[in-house]
Each structure stands twice: as C-alpha cells, then as structure tokens.
C-alpha cells in the first residue's frame, strides 16, 4: 500500500472525479458515455456498476487521505506533492455527495444503465440455447443489440458480489432473476460470475450447471476457440466458482466469512487460502465444515456457517 496502493486508489479517484458531469436540472453528477462490464451495451450513461464503483473509489480515497495525513505524514506529503491532494479531496467530497447512484424500480430491479429497462424485450431462447457464442450477432448488428434488453455478461449483478451489503435481499433477488434470463454468456468471463451469484442466491443446481459450462470452455468440445489457446481469466473464474461459490468464501468490511454451499453431486471440497498471514485449510462435506489454521501464529476471527468464531491452534468443526 505504501509503495503503490494508496497512490493507485487516489489517482483513480482523481480520474473518476474528472469524469463527472451535470446533465440537467437534477443537480446530480453523472458518468456519461461508458461501456460497463457488459460489452453489448456501448455508449451508455449512468451504468450502475461504474457509478457505484466510482463512488466507492472516491470514498476510499477520502478515507486514505485522513489515514495518511494523521498516521503517515511522510507518505501523505509525497503523494500531496504528486497529486495535489488538497484539491483532489474537495472534488472527491463533492463527487461522493452528489453522484447519481441508480436505485431499484417498482419491481426492485436495479437499472443496469439509463436506458436498458426501456429497450425492446425479445425472446432470447434461441440465443441462450446456442452451441457457439455470439449467435445474436448473426441476426443483429451491435447498434441494434444496443436497443435490445440483452446482456453479453454479468454487469450490475457483479455489484451484488463486490458490494453485497449495499443492497437489500429483495433487490438482489429481483435483479438476479431479471438479468440472468437476459444474459447470453457470450463472454468467457460470464458463466463463472453467474455461478458464484447463483450459489449466493441459493440456486444450487443452476450454480453447478453454470460451473460445468464454465469449465468446459477450455476442456470441452470447443477448446481451442481462443486465439491465445486458453481463456486464462476464465480459469480464474472457475476457481471462483469453487472457492467463492461452493466454498462460500467472502470478505466483507475486512472480515472473513465461510458459508459453503456444496453441490449435490460432490461429497467433499477442500481448499487452502492465506488470510492475514495465516494459511487456512478448509474442508466441506455434506454434513460438516472443518477449518484448520496451518500457520497458527495468531488467532483468526471469522464467520463460519453463519456463526461468529475464533479459530486458534485447534481445528474448528461445525455441523451443517
């Protein structure tokens, strides 16, 4: 953080502050003309993912501004000289206070951008059942796709993973149901994110089906469809399906949570992770969650299967 992290957070926050514009009489700042995570939605305004993450970025920069000024004045002085932090802070404060953040509609659906929900709704069954990706581009050009309620990959749904505490359960559930059926997974990055979210939503069968599809991108009959040979980021996504989805690993406000959701087809899942310098070994079966601190130099506070726990030198076993 001292070498790169604080500077990255603050400099990217300066960028987002520079992208804020006032469109009309609402007095709010807007982020215009962007492509969010969904690559089928070009040149949109107020993409929910973009706006919420820009707001988070500026808010985090303000937090680090105070931390450095009070506790690490030498680092603050270096970054202030480079980034003019006094001026930047005023822009972040104004931006956070006045940036437009999309909210759910009457059906509890979070709008993906300023026009998605008003676009034409068509039957996407043909494209969702396609063997090859990109089938919709044979019938519509990208300008036409921009006018249809269709997504290439997860977009505002990613917020429910990264910022899960920012939205009530009814909004997450309604938005998931709305966008999942309109997503074609024409990106290799899509299936894994949807699998993780399906686990979070309690849809175990769908989570496992999506996981298998994600694994088959480079292991199945169409392997080799990437010019680079493999879809390396998709491999990371498959790991996320297993550890974040089935393994139930989440981090919220700097705290570790392990709430597993084992697929019906599996009898056991085991994995390791490093948490604040401690190597943890996790084993999930149909009936138990077992966590052991292999490093054992300090206790680990976490939530395990919905229970607040402290993991010490002895392994922790919880009945599921």
C-alpha positions as CSV (number, residue, x, y, z in Angstrom):
1,X,0.0,0.0,0.0
2,X,2.8,2.4,0.9
3,X,4.7,1.8,-2.4
4,X,1.7,1.7,-4.8
5,X,-1.7,1.0,-3.3
6,X,-2.6,4.4,-1.7
7,X,-1.4,6.2,-4.9
8,X,-3.4,3.9,-7.2
9,X,-6.6,4.4,-5.1
10,X,-6.2,8.2,-5.0
11,X,-5.1,8.6,-8.7
12,X,-8.0,6.6,-10.0
13,X,-10.3,8.6,-7.7
14,X,-9.0,11.7,-9.3
15,X,-9.8,10.2,-12.7
16,X,-13.4,9.4,-11.7
17,X,-13.9,12.9,-10.3
18,X,-12.8,14.2,-13.7
19,X,-15.5,12.1,-15.5
20,X,-18.4,13.6,-13.5
21,X,-20.8,15.8,-15.5
22,X,-24.1,17.6,-14.7
23,X,-26.6,16.7,-17.4
24,X,-29.7,18.7,-16.5
25,X,-31.6,20.2,-13.6
26,X,-31.4,17.4,-11.1
27,X,-28.2,18.8,-9.5
28,X,-26.5,15.4,-9.7
29,X,-23.3,14.4,-11.3
30,X,-23.5,11.7,-13.9
31,X,-20.9,9.4,-15.6
32,X,-21.7,9.6,-19.4
33,X,-20.7,7.6,-22.5
34,X,-19.2,4.5,-21.0
35,X,-19.1,0.7,-21.6
36,X,-19.7,-1.1,-18.3
37,X,-18.8,-4.8,-17.8
38,X,-21.5,-5.7,-20.3
39,X,-19.8,-5.3,-23.7
40,X,-23.1,-5.4,-25.6
41,X,-24.0,-2.0,-24.0
42,X,-22.0,0.7,-25.7
43,X,-22.1,4.5,-25.0
44,X,-24.5,4.4,-22.1
45,X,-24.9,6.9,-19.3
46,X,-25.0,6.1,-15.5
47,X,-24.0,2.4,-15.8
48,X,-24.9,1.2,-12.3
49,X,-21.6,-0.8,-11.8
50,X,-19.5,2.2,-13.0
51,X,-21.2,4.8,-10.8
52,X,-21.2,2.7,-7.7
53,X,-17.6,1.7,-8.1
54,X,-16.6,5.3,-8.9
55,X,-18.4,6.4,-5.7
56,X,-16.6,3.6,-3.7
57,X,-13.3,4.6,-5.2
58,X,-13.6,8.3,-4.2
59,X,-14.9,7.4,-0.8
60,X,-12.0,5.1,-0.2
61,X,-9.6,7.8,-1.3
62,X,-11.1,10.2,1.2
63,X,-10.6,7.5,3.9
64,X,-6.9,7.0,3.0
65,X,-6.4,10.8,2.8
66,X,-7.2,11.1,6.5
67,X,-5.3,7.9,7.4
68,X,-2.1,9.1,5.8
69,X,-2.4,12.7,7.0
70,X,-2.8,11.5,10.6
71,X,-0.6,8.4,10.7
72,X,1.9,8.5,7.8
73,X,2.6,12.2,7.2
74,X,5.7,11.5,5.1
75,X,3.7,9.4,2.6
76,X,1.0,12.0,2.6
77,X,3.5,14.7,1.8
78,X,4.9,12.7,-1.1
79,X,1.5,12.0,-2.6
80,X,0.3,15.5,-2.0
81,X,3.2,16.9,-3.9
82,X,2.5,14.5,-6.8
83,X,-1.3,14.5,-6.9
84,X,-2.3,17.8,-5.2
85,X,-4.4,16.0,-2.6
86,X,-6.0,19.1,-1.1
87,X,-7.7,20.0,-4.4
88,X,-8.5,16.3,-5.1
89,X,-10.2,15.8,-1.7
90,X,-12.6,18.7,-2.3
91,X,-13.5,17.1,-5.7
92,X,-14.0,13.7,-4.1
93,X,-16.1,15.1,-1.3
94,X,-18.3,17.0,-3.8
95,X,-18.5,13.9,-6.1
96,X,-19.5,11.5,-3.3
97,X,-22.2,13.8,-2.1
98,X,-23.7,14.5,-5.5
99,X,-23.0,11.5,-7.8
100,X,-26.2,9.9,-9.1
101,X,-26.5,6.3,-7.9
102,X,-29.2,4.3,-9.6
103,X,-31.8,2.8,-7.4
104,X,-34.3,-0.1,-7.9
105,X,-37.6,0.4,-9.8
106,X,-41.0,-0.6,-8.6
107,X,-40.2,-4.2,-9.3
108,X,-37.0,-4.0,-7.2
109,X,-34.8,-4.3,-10.3
110,X,-31.6,-2.2,-10.3
111,X,-31.3,-0.4,-13.7
112,X,-28.1,-1.5,-15.5
113,X,-27.9,1.9,-17.1
114,X,-30.0,4.9,-18.1
115,X,-31.9,3.1,-20.9
116,X,-31.6,-0.7,-20.5
117,X,-35.0,-1.2,-19.0
118,X,-36.7,0.9,-21.7
119,X,-35.2,-1.1,-24.6
120,X,-37.1,-3.7,-26.6
121,X,-37.6,-7.0,-24.9
122,X,-37.4,-10.0,-27.3
123,X,-37.4,-13.8,-26.9
124,X,-33.8,-14.8,-26.3
125,X,-34.4,-18.6,-26.1
126,X,-32.7,-19.2,-29.5
127,X,-29.5,-17.5,-28.4
128,X,-29.4,-18.8,-24.9
129,X,-29.5,-22.4,-26.3
130,X,-26.9,-21.8,-28.9
131,X,-23.9,-24.1,-29.2
132,X,-21.5,-21.3,-30.3
133,X,-21.2,-17.9,-28.7
134,X,-22.2,-14.8,-30.5
135,X,-25.2,-16.1,-32.3
136,X,-27.2,-12.9,-31.8
137,X,-24.6,-11.0,-33.9
138,X,-25.7,-13.1,-36.9
139,X,-29.2,-11.6,-36.7
140,X,-28.5,-8.1,-35.3
141,X,-25.6,-5.7,-35.6
142,X,-24.1,-4.1,-32.5
143,X,-26.1,-0.9,-32.9
144,X,-29.3,-2.9,-32.9
145,X,-28.2,-5.0,-30.0
146,X,-27.8,-1.8,-28.0
147,X,-31.5,-1.3,-28.4
148,X,-32.5,-4.7,-27.0
149,X,-32.7,-5.9,-23.4
150,X,-29.9,-8.4,-23.7
151,X,-26.5,-8.7,-21.9
152,X,-23.3,-10.4,-23.0
153,X,-22.2,-11.0,-19.4
154,X,-22.8,-10.0,-15.8
155,X,-22.9,-6.3,-15.3
156,X,-24.7,-4.7,-12.4
157,X,-25.1,-8.2,-10.9
158,X,-21.3,-8.0,-10.1
159,X,-22.2,-5.3,-7.6
160,X,-24.0,-7.9,-5.5
161,X,-20.8,-9.8,-5.1
162,X,-18.4,-6.9,-4.6
163,X,-20.8,-4.7,-2.6
164,X,-23.3,-7.3,-1.2
165,X,-24.1,-5.2,1.9
166,X,-25.1,-2.2,-0.2
167,X,-28.3,-3.7,-1.5
168,X,-31.3,-5.4,0.3
169,X,-32.0,-9.0,-0.4
170,X,-35.2,-8.3,-2.4
171,X,-33.3,-6.0,-4.8
172,X,-30.5,-8.6,-5.3
173,X,-33.1,-11.4,-5.9
174,X,-35.3,-9.4,-8.3
175,X,-32.3,-8.1,-10.2
176,X,-30.8,-11.5,-10.4
177,X,-34.0,-13.0,-11.8
178,X,-34.4,-10.2,-14.3
179,X,-30.9,-10.1,-15.8
180,X,-30.0,-13.8,-15.6
181,X,-32.6,-14.7,-18.1
182,X,-31.4,-11.9,-20.5
183,X,-27.8,-12.8,-20.4
184,X,-26.3,-14.9,-23.2
185,X,-22.9,-15.7,-21.7
186,X,-21.2,-14.7,-24.9
187,X,-18.1,-13.8,-22.9
188,X,-16.0,-16.5,-21.2
189,X,-16.0,-14.3,-18.1
190,X,-19.8,-14.5,-17.6
191,X,-20.6,-18.1,-16.6
192,X,-18.3,-18.2,-13.6
193,X,-19.7,-14.9,-12.1
194,X,-23.2,-16.1,-12.6
195,X,-22.3,-19.4,-10.9
196,X,-20.9,-17.6,-7.8
197,X,-24.1,-15.5,-7.6
198,X,-26.4,-18.5,-8.1
199,X,-24.7,-20.1,-5.1
200,X,-25.3,-16.8,-3.1
201,X,-28.9,-16.9,-4.2
202,X,-29.4,-20.4,-3.0
203,X,-29.9,-21.8,-6.6
204,X,-27.5,-24.8,-6.1
205,X,-28.5,-26.7,-9.3
206,X,-28.1,-23.7,-11.5
207,X,-24.8,-22.8,-9.8
208,X,-23.4,-26.2,-10.6
209,X,-24.7,-26.3,-14.2
210,X,-23.1,-22.9,-14.8
211,X,-19.8,-24.1,-13.2
212,X,-19.7,-27.1,-15.6
213,X,-20.3,-24.9,-18.6
214,X,-17.5,-22.6,-17.5
215,X,-15.1,-25.5,-17.0
216,X,-16.0,-26.8,-20.5
217,X,-14.9,-23.6,-22.2
218,X,-11.3,-24.9,-22.4
219,X,-11.9,-28.5,-21.5
220,X,-14.9,-29.4,-23.7
221,X,-15.5,-29.9,-27.4
222,X,-14.9,-26.3,-28.4
223,X,-11.5,-26.0,-26.7
224,X,-9.0,-24.0,-28.8
225,X,-11.6,-21.3,-29.7
226,X,-9.3,-18.6,-28.2
227,X,-6.6,-17.2,-30.4
228,X,-4.3,-17.3,-27.3
229,X,-5.0,-21.0,-26.9
230,X,-6.8,-20.7,-23.5
231,X,-9.1,-18.3,-21.7
232,X,-6.8,-17.6,-18.8
233,X,-9.2,-15.3,-17.0
234,X,-11.9,-17.9,-17.3
235,X,-9.7,-20.3,-15.4
236,X,-9.6,-17.8,-12.6
237,X,-13.4,-17.7,-12.8
238,X,-13.7,-21.5,-12.4
239,X,-11.6,-21.2,-9.3
240,X,-14.0,-18.5,-8.0
241,X,-17.0,-20.8,-8.7
242,X,-15.4,-23.4,-6.4
243,X,-14.0,-21.3,-3.6
244,X,-16.3,-18.2,-3.6
245,X,-19.4,-20.1,-4.7
246,X,-19.4,-23.6,-3.4
247,X,-16.8,-22.9,-0.7
248,X,-18.7,-19.8,0.4
249,X,-15.7,-17.5,0.9
250,X,-16.5,-13.8,1.1
251,X,-14.8,-10.8,2.6
252,X,-16.9,-8.0,3.9
253,X,-15.6,-5.0,5.7
254,X,-12.3,-6.7,6.2
255,X,-13.9,-9.7,7.8
256,X,-13.7,-13.3,6.6
257,X,-16.9,-15.3,6.0
258,X,-17.1,-19.0,5.0
259,X,-20.6,-20.2,4.3
260,X,-20.3,-23.2,2.0
261,X,-22.9,-24.5,-0.5
262,X,-21.7,-27.9,-1.7
263,X,-23.1,-29.2,-5.0
264,X,-25.4,-32.2,-4.6
265,X,-23.0,-34.1,-7.0
266,X,-20.0,-33.6,-4.6
267,X,-19.2,-35.4,-1.4
268,X,-16.3,-33.2,-0.4
269,X,-14.5,-29.9,-1.2
270,X,-11.2,-28.9,0.2
271,X,-9.0,-25.8,-0.4
272,X,-6.5,-23.6,1.3
273,X,-6.1,-19.8,1.4
274,X,-3.9,-17.2,3.1
275,X,-5.8,-14.8,5.4
276,X,-3.8,-12.0,7.1
277,X,-0.6,-14.1,7.1
278,X,-2.3,-17.3,8.3
279,X,-2.7,-20.3,6.0
280,X,-6.1,-21.9,6.4
281,X,-7.2,-25.3,5.3
282,X,-10.9,-25.7,4.6
283,X,-12.8,-28.9,4.1
284,X,-16.5,-29.1,3.4
285,X,-18.6,-32.3,3.4
286,X,-22.3,-32.9,3.2
287,X,-22.6,-32.5,7.0
288,X,-19.5,-30.6,8.2
289,X,-17.3,-27.6,7.8
290,X,-13.8,-28.0,9.1
291,X,-11.2,-25.2,9.2
292,X,-7.7,-25.5,10.4
293,X,-5.0,-22.8,10.9
294,X,-1.9,-24.4,9.4
295,X,0.3,-21.4,10.4
296,X,-1.1,-21.0,13.9
297,X,0.8,-17.8,14.8
298,X,-2.3,-15.8,15.5
299,X,-6.0,-16.3,16.0
300,X,-8.4,-15.7,13.2
301,X,-11.8,-14.2,13.7
302,X,-14.4,-15.3,11.1
303,X,-18.0,-16.2,10.4
304,X,-18.3,-19.9,9.7
305,X,-21.6,-21.4,8.5
306,X,-23.4,-18.3,9.9
307,X,-21.7,-18.4,13.3
308,X,-19.1,-16.0,14.7
309,X,-16.0,-17.9,15.6
310,X,-12.4,-17.5,16.6
311,X,-10.0,-20.0,15.0
312,X,-7.0,-20.8,17.2
313,X,-4.5,-23.6,17.2
314,X,-7.2,-26.3,17.3
315,X,-9.2,-27.1,14.2
316,X,-12.8,-25.8,14.0
317,X,-15.5,-28.2,13.1
318,X,-19.1,-27.1,12.6
319,X,-22.1,-29.3,11.7
320,X,-24.0,-28.1,8.6
